[in-house]
Structures are given as C-alpha cells and as structure tokens.
Amino acid sequence: MSDAASVFLIDDDRDLRKAMQQTLELAGFTVSPFASAIEALDVLSPEFGGVVISDIRMPGLDGLAFFQKVAALDPDLPVILVTGHGDIPMAVQAMQDGVYDFIAKPFAADRLVQSARRAEEKRRLVMENRALRRAAEAASDSLPLIGQTPVMERLRQTLKHIADTDVDVLVAGETGSGKEVVATLLHQWSRRRNGNFVALNCGALPETVIESELFGHEPGAFTGAVKKRIGRIEHASGGTLFLDEIEAMPPATQVKMLRVLEAREITPLGTNATRPVDIRVVAAAKVDLGDPAERGDFREDLYYRLNVVTLSIPPLRERHEDIPLLFSHFLTRAAERFQRDVPAVSPAVQHHLMSHSWPGNVRELSHFAERVALGVEGNLGEPLPPAAAGASLPERLERYEAEILKDALTAHRGDVKETLEALGIPRKTFYDKLQRHGINRADYVERSAPASSRE
C-alpha cells in the first residue's frame, strides 16, 4: 500500500496504540506506530503522503507542540489529535491553529476511521497537485507542448529531429489542439530561431486582401496602394512562415503559393520583378487534405508539395492521461496572471477533467483553468440521476461513488493498476466497492488489449 493510505500513529500508551493500530489496519490503512512524538519527527518529511494521528498528553513532546513542528515542516500535512483530557477551548484553539480534527476519548472506532479517511483524501489531493506542478516544471523545455503519453513523446522527438532540416511541414489537428505551438517549437528549435516567425491565418482574410498580405505590393498596384508593402512571405525570409487553416486559401493564391514553394521566390503585386526568399513553411489544416472529399478545392499538387513531413496532433479526448498535467500548467499560469494563489483541485474539478470530452481541445482546457483560478467554476458536481431527487443523503452518496468508479474505469479502459492509482484506494477496497455497486470491470476493458496489460 502506498503512503497515500498510510498513518503515522503516535501514543505513549502501548495498549491504546495497539488497539487504534488494529482499528485502522482493518479499515485498510498502513500504520506506522510510534511511542513518542520525537521518534515520529525523526522520519517525517514533506514527502510523506499520509496522515498523522497523535495523542496530546505525552511525556517529552506533547501533541500540541508536536503539531506545531509538523506544521512548520509541511502546513498541508493533516494532523488528528486525540486526548482524554481535552476540553472545548483546547479543541477550538487546536482547530484554529490548523489541526485537521480533534477527537476526545472515549471514541467509537468508526469516528477515528472516518476522520482518517477524510484527512487521507485531503492529503492525496495535495500530493497529486504537487506532483503535477513538479512534472509541469520538469517539462518546461517543451512547454506548452505538454504531455507524457507515448504519442506526445513521439511528437516532441520528431520535432527535435526535423527542426534543423529546413523541410516544409504540414501539421494536422483539430481546432485548439496546438498547431501553432508545434510551428513555434519547430522555429525555436531550429537554426532559424534568430529570424522572424510570421503567422498568417488564411481563413481570417478575404480573397481580395490575402495576396497583398502574403506577397506584398508596390505603390499603385491597386486602388489604395499608396506605399510599398513588404508581404508576410518576404518578412519571414531567414525565418519561418506559418500558414494556419491553409485549406481556406483561395485557389488563385494557391497557384502562386505553389510557385513560392518550388522556386523560393516571390513576385509582389504591381511588379514583374522577382525576389528570392529564404523561408521554411509550416502549414496547418484542421481537415484531412489527403482525403479528396475533405480537401475540396484545395490543389492536390500543393498538398503533395507541402506533404514532405506531416505531423498529426491528437485531440485531447484521445490522450486523457495528459489532461491533469496540462491543467496544472494552465492553472499555475492563470493564477500568476490574475495574481492569485493556485487553488487546490477539488474532486468535482477532477471529475470534470476526466469525464468531459473537450471538443475545444487544449484551448478549451486553458480557458477552463482560468475560470477555476478565478473561482467561477464552483458547481461542477455531476448531476444525480432523476431517480435520486428524493433519495436520502447516504443513497445519493452511494450513487455518486458508483459514478466515480465507472468514470475511472472508463478513463483507464478497465486497467486495475491505473484505476487504483487514479482513485487512491487499496485493491481490496476497490473490489469491495465494485461488488457493492454491481459494477463489472470486464465491461470497461478494451477487447483489443492483451490480457496482461489489463490486470
């Protein structure tokens, strides 16, 4: 069992310590018993992912003084204090000082277990958030092309491999998936990084303007052309030209663009003189240009000229494992931008992250992180089924727990190990809950996956 379900138990009363240890172990916790607070402090660290339960009245270092030292070590580490001599003022003061819970003796075993479980859940969220932030910092050399899934690892490796080759690149991906990020990294990782990175959205300009924007013009080339204008292509000479939504480029402009790619020269509007350009072209499309039905009136020869290297960016719904890491990066960035503390990720936000389909991809996730940072995404709990409207609180919680289990199994395709890590519960507890809710794990296993990878 991992530290996430561990308890440091401190009590100088040997018999009571053994009784509490047995109670907690029967509830699924791993317990490390200590006869004194000083012994526990010697091995306690901010990396401990569990819960601390301590008696108050102890020789040497009492529970309240011990809590102050734990708080100085890690203020987010939950401490539960137990005493047979406590009074209301002591309990109130302890809670105000940051003690997670205060339990007076004698107490029911269930009282101790429930408090430990709530504290463990809080600690698990804290540790997950810390791990995500560390992973985001470790990936800073590839930000914001974040991802630890194999497809994103391969994409980064390919980018680094071709960055210095000067080959033209076609980037395919849905809206908001990060096509401009890929183009920017190709530029930054290449020897062209000191040149200009020039971006143009072909779908945002009318046909009457796009040629002037791309090729430039001489004075008098058309009505209103009073001054000479350097086009985007020439401005990108020595650097990289990024053409987004190239499928929207007008057919007449496509012919001229094909000439640019083949001869590396331009002819500005209003002149017959050609000018050489040293550019690398990265084009992006949100449709499959290799499919004639989706390509429409996009020239086939231009497609093949661009299709020297094609990079495909998977949509976010196909790499759910990357969502927490991406969200952590965007949340931290948003908190810095709005000058706020980074909020803890609540279970409701976690559920939304893994259950939502993210049709807007990374862009939608970034905007969601900004709303969470601002505290305007407060009602994210999944709606209960209509039949639960008149149900009691325990019944509603049972149904909500079942939905969480189903969502975790769906997200991890029935893989037990990954699901256990996501839920942060012991294997026995997991199977007990499946049985209680009547959930068949086999229903969530991908039939094409080998059996060894599912269990």
N, C-alpha and C positions, 0 to 999 in steps of 0.2 A: 504494500500500500504506500502511496506517495505521501510527502509531507503535507499535501493539501488536506489530508484527512487525519493528521496527527495531532496529538495533545501532549503538551508538557504539563504534568500534574505534580504540584508541589504541596506537601503536607508533612509536618513532622510527626503526626500520629500514624504509626505504622499500620494499625488495623483499619482505620478510616481510609487511608491511602489505598490499601489493597481493595477495599470494598468499592471505592469510586473507580479504581482502575478496571475492576471486573465489569462494573456497570457500563463504562464507556467502551470497553472492548466488545461486549455483547452487542452494542449498538453499531459496531463497525469501525471504530476508531483504533488507530495505533497509538498506544500510550507509553510515554517515557516518564517513569516515576522518579521523583527526587525528594529526599528527606529535608532539604533546605533550599532556600532561595538562592544562596550563593552558589551551590552546585549547579543549579539551572542556568544562572547567568554565565557561568564559565563556558557553556556550549551553545548558548542562544545567540543568534545572529539575525540581521535583517533578511537573510535568505530563507529563514525558517518559514514554511508555508502553512503552518498550522495555528493552533490556539493554545493559550496559556491559561491554566486553571490553578489558582493558588489560594491556600488558606491565609488568613490575615494574622492571627495570633501565633507567631513562631519566634523562637529564640534567634538571636543574631540579627537577621534582617527580616523585619515583618513584611506582610503582604503589601501594605500601602507604600512603604519605602521601596520595596521590590518593583511595584508598578511604576514608580517614578523613574527608576533606572531603565525599565523596559521601554517606557515612553520616550526616553532620551535616545535609546538605541534605534527604535522604529515606532513612531507615533501611530502607525496604522496596524500594529500588531494587537489583535483583540485579547484583552485580559479579563478573565472572570474571577471575581474574588468571592471566597466562601468564608463565613465566620459563624461562630456560635455566640459571639459576644457583641454582634453588631447592633446598632440602633438606627433609627430613621435618619438623624442628622449625618451619621457616618456614611450611610448609603447614598444620601443626596449629594454629599460632598464628593464621594468617590465617583459618582456618575458625572458630576460637573467637571471633574478633573480628567475625564476621558475613559474611565473604566467601562468596558463593554457591558458587563452585567454584574449584579451583586446578589448573591444567594445566601440567605440566612438558614442556619441549621436549626432544627432538623428539616430536611427537604426530601421530596419524593424523587426517586431515581429519574422519572421522566422529566422533571424540572431541569435537572442537570444536563440530560441528553439533548433536550430541545434547545437550551441555551447554547450548548456547544455546537450544535448543528447550524444555528443561525450565525454564530461567530465564524464558523468554518466557511460558510458561504460568502460572508463579507471578505474574509481573508483571501479566498480563492479569486474573487473579482479583483482585489488589489494586486495580487501577484500576476494575474493574467494581463492587467493593464500595464504593469511594469515590464513584463516580458515583451509585450507588443511595442512599447516605446523603445526598449533596447534593440529589438530587431529592426525597427524603423531607422534608428540611428546607425546601426551596423550596415544598413543598405543605402547609406547616404550617398555613396558614389554612384548609385544608379537611380536616385530619386529624380523625378517621381515615377519612374518605371518600376514600381514596387511589385514584388511577387516572389513566392518561394515554391510555387508549383512547377513541375517539370517543364511545362510549355513556356513559362516566363523565363526560366533559367536558360532554355534553349534560345529564346528570342534575344536575351541580352548577349549570349555568347555569339550569336550570328551577327548582331550589330557591331560588336567589337572586332569580329573577324573581317567584316567588309567595310568598316568605317574608312580606312585609308586607301581603298581600292579605286575610288572615284567612279565606280559603276553607278549608273542610274538605278533607282529603286522604286518599286511600286508597293505601296502599303495598303492593305485591305483590312477593313474593320468597320463595325457598326458606328453610328454616331455616338460620340462621347467615349469611345474606347481608348483614346490616347494616340491617335495617328500623328498629331503634331508633336507629341512628346518623342515619339520614335524618330521623326525627322530631325528634331532638335538635337537629340543624342547622336545621331549619325554625323551631324555637323560638328558638335562639340568634341567628339572622339576622333575626328579626322584632322589631317594636316591643314584643312581649310578653316579651322576654328578662328583664325585671325581675320578671315574675310567676313562678308555680310551674310547673315541668314535672313533671306527675304521670303515672306509668306504671302500667298495670294489665294483667296477663296474664289474659285471660278464660278461658284453658284451664287455669289453675292453681287456680281457685277452684271449690268445689262450688256447685250451684244455690242451696242454702239460705243461702249467705253472700254471693254476688256482688251482690245488690241492696242489702244493707246497706252493702257496701263502696263501691258506686257512688253511692247516693242518700243515705246516712246514715240515722239513726233517732233517734226521741225516746225518752225513758225509758218503759219499759213496752210498747214496740212489739211485743215478743215475749219469750219466756222468756229471761232472762239479760240483757236490755237494761236495765241499771241506770242508765247515764249517757247523756246526749245524745252523739251521734257525728256529726261532720261527714264527709260522704261524699267520695269522690275527686273527683267532678264539681265540688262546691262548693269544694273545696280548690284546684282548678285554675282557679277564676274569676279572670280577669285574666291567665291564662297559657295553657298548652297541656295538653290531656288526650290521652295516648297509650294506645290500646286495642290491645294485641297479641293475635294469634290471635282476632280478633273473630268468626271463623266458629264458635268454640266457645261463644259467648254463648247462654244458654238462650232459647227462643222467647218466653217471657213477659217476660224482661228486654229483648229486642229491641223489643217494643212500646213499653215505657217509654223506651227509648233514642231511638226514632224521635221521640217527643214532645219530648225534650230538644233534639234537633237542629232541630226545626221551630219550637219556641216559646222556646228558650233559657231554660227554667225547669225546676225540679225539685220534686218532692213527696216529702220524706223519709218513711220508714216511720213509721207511728204518728201521722200528722197529715194534715189535708186542706189545710193552708196551702202555697201555692207560693212558691218563692224564685227570683228571677231570677239567672241566671249568665251571665257573660261569658267564654265559652271558645272555643277553637279545638280541634277534634277531628281527630286524626290516627289513623286506624285501619290496622291491618296484618293481612294474611292470607297464609297460606302455600299457599292453594288459589286457583283462579280463581273468584271469586264471580260473574263474568259467565257462567259455564258452569253451567246448571241441574243437570247431573249432578254437578259438584263442589260446588256450593253447598249441596246437601242441603236441610235445613230452615231455612236462613238466609233471612230475609224478603227478597223481591225489592224491595219498596218501600224498605227500609232500605239495601239495596245501592245503589239509584239515588240515594238521598239522600246517601250517602257518596261516590258516584262523580262528584263535581264535577270533581276533578282526580285522576287515577290515575298514580302513579309506579311503574315496574317496575324492580327491581334485578336485573341479570343474574347468573346463577350464576357462580362463579369459573371453571368449566371453559369458559365462553364468552368469557372475557377473560384468556387466558393471559399476554398481554403485560404485564398489571398485577401478576402474581404476584411477580416479583423486587422491585418497588418496595414492595409490601405487606409482603413477607417482611423486607426490610431495615428497615422501620419497626418491625415487631413484634420483630425480633431485637435492635435497639438498645434498645427499651423494656424487653425482658425482661432484657438484660444489666444495664441500670441498676437494675432491680428486684432482681435477685439479686446486685448489686454484683460483677459480673464484667466482664472485658474482652470487647468484641464479637469473637466468633470469626470467622476467615476462612471464607468459604463454600466448601466443598470441591466438587470435581466431582461426587461422589456425591450431595451435597445438592442441587446444581443440577439434576442429572438427575432426582431425585425431585420437585423443584418443578415441572418442566415435563412430567413424564410421568404424575404422579398425577392422578386425576380430581377430587379434593377434594369429595366428596359433602357434607361438613360446611361447605363454603364458607369464608368469611373466618374464622369461629370456629375451624375445624379448622386453618387455616393459622397462626393466632395461637398455638394450643397447640403446634403443631409447632415454631414458632420458639422457644418457651420450652424445649422439650426440647433443641433444638440449643444454646441458650445455656447449658444445664446440662451439655452434653456427653454426653447419654444417647441420642443418635441416631447412634451410631458405625458401624453396619453397614447402610448404605443402598445398597450396590452392587447393581445389578440382578442377579438370579441368572443364571448362564450356562445355556444350553440343556443338557439332559441329555446330549447327544452330546459336550459339551465336557468332561465329567467326567474323562476320561483324556487330554485333549489337552495338548500342551506349552504352556509359558508364551507363546511367540510366537503360537501358534494361538488361545489364549484372548484375548490382547490384540487380535488381528485381529477376532475375533467381537465383542468388546466395542466396538471402534471402529465396526464396522458398525452396531451397535445405536444408538450415539450419533448417527451420521449419520441413521439412519432416524427417530429421535425428533425431531431438529432439523427435518428436512424435514416431518414430521407437524405439529409445533407451528407452523411458519410456512407451512403449506399449499403447500410446494414453491417458495416465493418465494426466489430465489437471493440477492438482496441481504440480506434479513433473516436467512437461514440463515448466510451468510458472517459477518455481524456477530455472530450468536449463537455461532458456533464459533470465531471469531477466527483464521481461516486464509485464505491467499490463494486467489483464484479458481482458478488452475491446480492448486493442491494439492487443492482441493475436487473438481474434476472427475476428477483422477487417482485419488482415493480412491473416488469413485463407480464408476469403471470397474473398479478392482481388486476391489471388493466386489460387483460386478454389480448395482448399485442404479440403477434408472431413475427419475430425478427426476420425469418426467411422471406417474408413478403417484401422486404426492403433491399434484399441482396441483388446485385446486378447479376443476371444469369450468365453473362459472358465472362465474368471474372473467375479466375481459378479459385478453387475452394480454399487453398492455403492462404490467400490474401484476404479472405472474408472472416476468418475466425482467429 
